[in-house]
């Protein structure tokens, strides 16, 4: 074993020993919180997969920052989620003393009761500037999931970043846009949102820039 590998192993051992002797004497810490699930999903992929999907976006009363339910263990979240609706409920927030690898050390356990409220009630339009990556990503939709011969369908999709923000989008298509791999694009698009039933589409307005990458 090299000196660097030996040192790294020693550090990991120290961290593990500390975690075993701390954290409320080996017991999980728990707290009741109110969770909010938002009416539009996000985009993300788990640490062990290169396939992007559409995780739920949530916040909770102990941490009001919006985030996606990616690499987070949940229990009892068996309600039928519909885009366009906001959900609120009580949940038990658990700081796991010995969490599984590659997931958050915090998990959420549904307690209820569940409240469901339609919050996207009107059609809308919005113009955006999107930066399109030079390479596609693998993507499978979540709501609803799509299957073929009992296998999840995985699409090649566009990876986009909304200009001036950290908002990532994974889009199966932009109406009127022809993508050529190896080029990064800057597009002006129109986002059309339909409230009933919920649906979103993106329409190309102009190609502002195209650069080989």
C-alpha positions as CSV (number, residue, x, y, z in Angstrom):
1,X,0.0,0.0,0.0
2,X,1.4,3.4,-0.9
3,X,1.8,6.1,1.8
4,X,-1.0,8.2,0.3
5,X,-3.4,5.2,0.3
6,X,-2.4,4.3,3.8
7,X,-3.0,7.8,5.0
8,X,-6.3,8.0,3.3
9,X,-7.4,4.7,4.9
10,X,-6.3,6.0,8.3
11,X,-8.4,9.1,7.8
12,X,-11.4,7.1,6.8
13,X,-11.0,4.8,9.8
14,X,-10.8,7.9,12.1
15,X,-14.0,9.3,10.6
16,X,-15.8,6.0,11.0
17,X,-14.7,5.6,14.6
18,X,-15.8,9.2,15.4
19,X,-19.2,8.6,13.7
20,X,-19.7,5.5,15.8
21,X,-18.9,7.2,19.1
22,X,-20.8,10.4,18.4
23,X,-24.3,10.9,16.9
24,X,-26.4,10.5,20.1
25,X,-24.7,7.4,21.3
26,X,-25.5,5.4,18.1
27,X,-29.2,6.5,17.9
28,X,-30.8,8.3,15.0
29,X,-31.8,11.9,15.6
30,X,-35.4,12.6,14.7
31,X,-37.6,15.8,14.3
32,X,-41.1,16.4,13.0
33,X,-41.2,18.8,10.1
34,X,-43.8,20.1,7.6
35,X,-42.9,19.2,4.0
36,X,-44.0,20.9,0.8
37,X,-43.8,19.1,-2.6
38,X,-44.0,21.7,-5.4
39,X,-46.1,21.6,-8.5
40,X,-43.3,21.3,-11.0
41,X,-40.6,18.6,-11.0
42,X,-36.8,19.2,-11.4
43,X,-34.1,17.3,-13.2
44,X,-31.3,15.2,-11.8
45,X,-29.5,11.8,-11.8
46,X,-28.5,9.6,-8.9
47,X,-24.8,9.1,-8.0
48,X,-24.9,5.6,-9.4
49,X,-26.5,6.3,-12.7
50,X,-25.9,8.4,-15.8
51,X,-29.7,8.5,-16.7
52,X,-31.4,11.8,-15.9
53,X,-35.0,11.8,-14.6
54,X,-37.5,14.1,-13.0
55,X,-37.2,14.1,-9.2
56,X,-39.8,15.9,-7.0
57,X,-38.9,19.3,-5.7
58,X,-39.4,19.9,-2.0
59,X,-38.7,22.1,1.0
60,X,-39.4,21.5,4.7
61,X,-39.8,23.7,7.7
62,X,-36.4,22.9,9.1
63,X,-34.7,24.0,5.9
64,X,-36.8,26.2,3.6
65,X,-34.4,25.9,0.6
66,X,-35.9,24.2,-2.4
67,X,-34.1,21.0,-3.5
68,X,-34.8,17.8,-5.4
69,X,-35.5,14.4,-3.9
70,X,-32.4,13.0,-5.4
71,X,-30.3,10.5,-3.4
72,X,-32.6,10.9,-0.4
73,X,-34.4,8.0,1.2
74,X,-38.1,8.5,1.7
75,X,-40.6,6.1,3.4
76,X,-44.4,6.1,2.9
77,X,-44.4,8.6,0.0
78,X,-46.9,6.5,-1.9
79,X,-49.4,9.3,-3.0
80,X,-50.1,9.8,-6.7
81,X,-48.2,13.0,-7.6
82,X,-49.6,15.2,-10.3
83,X,-47.8,18.2,-11.7
84,X,-49.7,21.5,-11.1
85,X,-50.5,20.6,-7.5
86,X,-48.8,21.5,-4.3
87,X,-48.7,18.9,-1.5
88,X,-48.1,19.5,2.2
89,X,-47.8,17.0,5.0
90,X,-46.1,16.2,8.2
91,X,-43.0,14.1,8.0
92,X,-40.4,12.7,10.4
93,X,-36.9,14.0,9.5
94,X,-34.3,11.4,10.5
95,X,-30.6,12.0,10.7
96,X,-29.4,8.4,10.2
97,X,-26.5,7.4,12.4
98,X,-25.4,4.7,9.9
99,X,-26.8,5.7,6.5
100,X,-26.3,3.5,3.4
101,X,-23.5,4.5,1.0
102,X,-24.1,7.1,-1.8
103,X,-27.3,8.6,-0.2
104,X,-28.0,11.6,2.0
105,X,-27.6,10.9,5.8
106,X,-31.1,12.4,6.2
107,X,-34.2,10.5,5.3
108,X,-37.9,11.5,5.5
109,X,-40.8,9.4,6.7
110,X,-44.3,10.3,5.7
111,X,-46.6,11.0,8.7
112,X,-49.5,12.9,7.2
113,X,-52.2,14.1,6.8
114,X,-51.8,15.0,3.1
115,X,-53.1,18.3,1.7
116,X,-53.3,18.7,-2.1
117,X,-54.0,22.1,-3.7
118,X,-54.1,23.1,-7.4
119,X,-51.6,26.0,-7.7
120,X,-51.0,26.2,-11.4
121,X,-54.4,27.3,-12.6
122,X,-53.8,29.5,-15.7
123,X,-51.9,29.0,-19.0
124,X,-48.8,31.1,-19.3
125,X,-46.0,32.0,-21.7
126,X,-42.4,33.0,-20.9
127,X,-39.4,33.8,-23.1
128,X,-36.1,32.3,-22.0
129,X,-32.5,32.2,-23.2
130,X,-31.1,28.7,-23.1
131,X,-27.5,27.4,-23.4
132,X,-27.6,24.0,-25.0
133,X,-24.8,21.5,-24.2
134,X,-22.8,20.1,-27.2
135,X,-23.7,16.5,-26.0
136,X,-27.0,14.9,-25.3
137,X,-27.8,13.0,-22.1
138,X,-29.8,9.9,-21.4
139,X,-33.2,10.7,-20.0
140,X,-36.3,8.8,-18.8
141,X,-39.5,10.7,-17.8
142,X,-41.1,10.0,-14.4
143,X,-44.6,11.4,-14.6
144,X,-45.8,9.3,-16.2
145,X,-43.1,6.6,-16.6
146,X,-42.9,5.2,-20.1
147,X,-42.3,1.5,-20.8
148,X,-41.7,-0.6,-23.8
149,X,-41.7,-4.4,-23.4
150,X,-41.8,-3.8,-19.6
151,X,-38.5,-1.9,-19.9
152,X,-38.2,1.8,-19.1
153,X,-37.8,3.9,-22.2
154,X,-34.6,6.0,-22.2
155,X,-34.3,8.9,-24.6
156,X,-31.4,11.0,-25.9
157,X,-32.3,14.5,-24.6
158,X,-30.9,18.0,-24.7
159,X,-29.1,19.3,-21.6
160,X,-29.9,23.0,-21.2
161,X,-28.9,25.7,-18.8
162,X,-31.1,28.8,-18.4
163,X,-28.9,31.8,-19.0
164,X,-28.1,33.8,-15.8
165,X,-29.2,31.1,-13.5
166,X,-28.2,27.7,-12.2
167,X,-31.4,26.1,-13.5
168,X,-30.7,22.9,-15.5
169,X,-33.3,21.6,-18.0
170,X,-33.4,18.2,-19.7
171,X,-35.6,18.5,-22.8
172,X,-36.6,15.8,-25.2
173,X,-37.2,18.4,-27.9
174,X,-37.5,22.1,-28.6
175,X,-40.1,22.6,-31.3
176,X,-38.4,23.9,-34.5
177,X,-34.9,23.3,-33.3
178,X,-32.5,20.8,-35.0
179,X,-29.6,19.8,-32.8
180,X,-26.2,18.9,-34.2
181,X,-24.0,17.1,-31.7
182,X,-20.6,18.8,-31.1
183,X,-22.0,22.3,-31.1
184,X,-23.0,24.4,-28.2
185,X,-26.0,26.7,-28.9
186,X,-27.5,29.8,-27.4
187,X,-31.2,29.8,-28.1
188,X,-34.1,32.2,-27.5
189,X,-37.2,30.1,-26.8
190,X,-40.7,30.4,-25.7
191,X,-42.0,28.2,-22.8
192,X,-45.7,27.5,-23.1
193,X,-47.4,26.1,-20.0
194,X,-50.8,24.7,-20.1
195,X,-52.6,24.4,-16.8
196,X,-55.3,21.8,-17.5
197,X,-54.1,19.2,-18.0
198,X,-50.6,20.3,-17.1
199,X,-48.2,20.3,-20.0
200,X,-45.1,22.3,-21.1
201,X,-43.5,22.7,-24.4
202,X,-40.5,24.8,-25.6
203,X,-40.6,26.6,-29.0
204,X,-37.6,28.0,-30.8
205,X,-37.7,31.7,-31.5
206,X,-34.1,32.3,-32.6
207,X,-30.6,30.7,-32.6
208,X,-28.4,33.4,-31.1
209,X,-25.1,31.6,-31.3
210,X,-23.6,28.2,-32.4
211,X,-20.1,27.3,-31.5
212,X,-18.2,24.0,-32.1
213,X,-17.0,22.3,-28.9
